[in-house]
Amino acid sequence: MAEGPNSFESLRKWVVEHKLRAVGCLWLSGIAGSIAYNWSRPNMKTSVKLIHARLHAQALSLAAVTVAAVVENYDHQSKSESNVPA
């Protein structure tokens, strides 16, 4: 159980330091996964498959940006709380 906070803290630090890289990697994996899924559906036109892949990746990117903003807000709040004298 001791690894939980440490792994969360290390993940939080990595996201804070590499926000754009995290969002970009999530976007790329989302579009690749969506294209792979849509290509297994033969009754769709290629243009529709690509549009769906872009929309899925866009939704994932929006979720990633939201998570990055929450992590950034948490980081700022924890810094401001640690600077307040008791």
BALOBA-1460 file (C-alpha; in Angstrom, 3 decimals):
// residues 86
<rec num="1" residu="m" x="0.000" y="0.000" z="0.000"/>
<rec num="2" residu="a" x="2.959" y="2.332" z="0.477"/>
<rec num="3" residu="e" x="3.551" y="2.440" z="-3.284"/>
<rec num="4" residu="g" x="0.129" y="4.041" z="-4.007"/>
<rec num="5" residu="p" x="0.904" y="7.622" z="-2.921"/>
<rec num="6" residu="n" x="4.447" y="7.417" z="-4.297"/>
<rec num="7" residu="s" x="3.296" y="6.238" z="-7.720"/>
<rec num="8" residu="f" x="0.520" y="8.860" z="-7.758"/>
<rec num="9" residu="e" x="2.997" y="11.548" z="-6.772"/>
<rec num="10" residu="s" x="5.478" y="10.501" z="-9.460"/>
<rec num="11" residu="l" x="2.697" y="10.389" z="-12.074"/>
<rec num="12" residu="r" x="1.494" y="13.827" z="-10.962"/>
<rec num="13" residu="k" x="5.005" y="15.267" z="-11.248"/>
<rec num="14" residu="w" x="5.456" y="13.770" z="-14.715"/>
<rec num="15" residu="v" x="2.129" y="15.199" z="-15.925"/>
<rec num="16" residu="v" x="2.980" y="18.629" z="-14.495"/>
<rec num="17" residu="e" x="6.369" y="18.613" z="-16.255"/>
<rec num="18" residu="h" x="5.189" y="17.119" z="-19.578"/>
<rec num="19" residu="k" x="1.605" y="18.307" z="-20.110"/>
<rec num="20" residu="l" x="1.761" y="18.657" z="-23.875"/>
<rec num="21" residu="r" x="3.614" y="15.386" z="-24.341"/>
<rec num="22" residu="a" x="0.998" y="13.554" z="-22.249"/>
<rec num="23" residu="v" x="-1.897" y="15.055" z="-24.225"/>
<rec num="24" residu="g" x="-0.158" y="14.383" z="-27.548"/>
<rec num="25" residu="c" x="0.594" y="10.770" z="-26.688"/>
<rec num="26" residu="l" x="-2.978" y="10.217" z="-25.567"/>
<rec num="27" residu="w" x="-4.292" y="11.811" z="-28.774"/>
<rec num="28" residu="l" x="-2.024" y="9.648" z="-30.930"/>
<rec num="29" residu="s" x="-2.924" y="6.429" z="-29.127"/>
<rec num="30" residu="g" x="-6.609" y="7.385" z="-29.232"/>
<rec num="31" residu="i" x="-6.628" y="7.980" z="-32.962"/>
<rec num="32" residu="a" x="-4.621" y="4.804" z="-33.622"/>
<rec num="33" residu="g" x="-6.955" y="2.719" z="-31.469"/>
<rec num="34" residu="s" x="-10.046" y="4.228" z="-33.003"/>
<rec num="35" residu="i" x="-8.791" y="3.672" z="-36.545"/>
<rec num="36" residu="a" x="-7.968" y="0.060" z="-35.671"/>
<rec num="37" residu="y" x="-11.447" y="-0.439" z="-34.212"/>
<rec num="38" residu="n" x="-13.243" y="1.285" z="-37.090"/>
<rec num="39" residu="w" x="-11.301" y="-0.647" z="-39.723"/>
<rec num="40" residu="s" x="-12.778" y="-3.873" z="-38.338"/>
<rec num="41" residu="r" x="-16.258" y="-2.592" z="-39.264"/>
<rec num="42" residu="p" x="-16.656" y="-3.276" z="-42.999"/>
<rec num="43" residu="n" x="-20.025" y="-1.547" z="-43.486"/>
<rec num="44" residu="m" x="-18.620" y="1.981" z="-43.019"/>
<rec num="45" residu="k" x="-17.097" y="4.225" z="-45.664"/>
<rec num="46" residu="t" x="-13.424" y="5.159" z="-45.214"/>
<rec num="47" residu="s" x="-14.234" y="8.839" z="-44.757"/>
<rec num="48" residu="v" x="-16.680" y="8.023" z="-41.957"/>
<rec num="49" residu="k" x="-14.079" y="5.790" z="-40.289"/>
<rec num="50" residu="l" x="-11.553" y="8.621" z="-40.310"/>
<rec num="51" residu="i" x="-14.080" y="11.154" z="-39.040"/>
<rec num="52" residu="h" x="-15.041" y="8.859" z="-36.172"/>
<rec num="53" residu="a" x="-11.374" y="8.272" z="-35.326"/>
<rec num="54" residu="r" x="-10.738" y="12.017" z="-35.221"/>
<rec num="55" residu="l" x="-13.779" y="12.623" z="-33.023"/>
<rec num="56" residu="h" x="-12.773" y="9.885" z="-30.579"/>
<rec num="57" residu="a" x="-9.230" y="11.231" z="-30.377"/>
<rec num="58" residu="q" x="-10.542" y="14.758" z="-29.918"/>
<rec num="59" residu="a" x="-12.714" y="13.639" z="-26.997"/>
<rec num="60" residu="l" x="-9.744" y="11.867" z="-25.419"/>
<rec num="61" residu="s" x="-7.610" y="14.982" z="-25.849"/>
<rec num="62" residu="l" x="-10.266" y="17.127" z="-24.219"/>
<rec num="63" residu="a" x="-10.394" y="14.707" z="-21.292"/>
<rec num="64" residu="a" x="-6.587" y="14.767" z="-21.035"/>
<rec num="65" residu="v" x="-6.491" y="18.571" z="-21.017"/>
<rec num="66" residu="t" x="-9.144" y="18.566" z="-18.295"/>
<rec num="67" residu="v" x="-7.139" y="16.099" z="-16.201"/>
<rec num="68" residu="a" x="-3.977" y="18.150" z="-16.731"/>
<rec num="69" residu="a" x="-5.835" y="21.269" z="-15.547"/>
<rec num="70" residu="v" x="-7.071" y="19.462" z="-12.447"/>
<rec num="71" residu="v" x="-3.545" y="18.237" z="-11.688"/>
<rec num="72" residu="e" x="-2.172" y="21.738" z="-12.200"/>
<rec num="73" residu="n" x="-4.837" y="23.185" z="-9.892"/>
<rec num="74" residu="y" x="-4.080" y="20.538" z="-7.272"/>
<rec num="75" residu="d" x="-0.372" y="21.345" z="-7.565"/>
<rec num="76" residu="h" x="-0.975" y="25.085" z="-7.078"/>
<rec num="77" residu="q" x="-3.281" y="24.491" z="-4.113"/>
<rec num="78" residu="s" x="-0.851" y="22.139" z="-2.412"/>
<rec num="79" residu="k" x="1.993" y="24.663" z="-2.890"/>
<rec num="80" residu="s" x="-0.087" y="27.532" z="-1.502"/>
<rec num="81" residu="e" x="-1.202" y="25.459" z="1.502"/>
<rec num="82" residu="s" x="2.399" y="24.504" z="2.298"/>
<rec num="83" residu="n" x="3.440" y="28.214" z="2.270"/>
<rec num="84" residu="v" x="0.759" y="29.286" z="4.750"/>
<rec num="85" residu="p" x="2.164" y="29.497" z="8.312"/>
<rec num="86" residu="a" x="0.322" y="27.450" z="10.914"/>
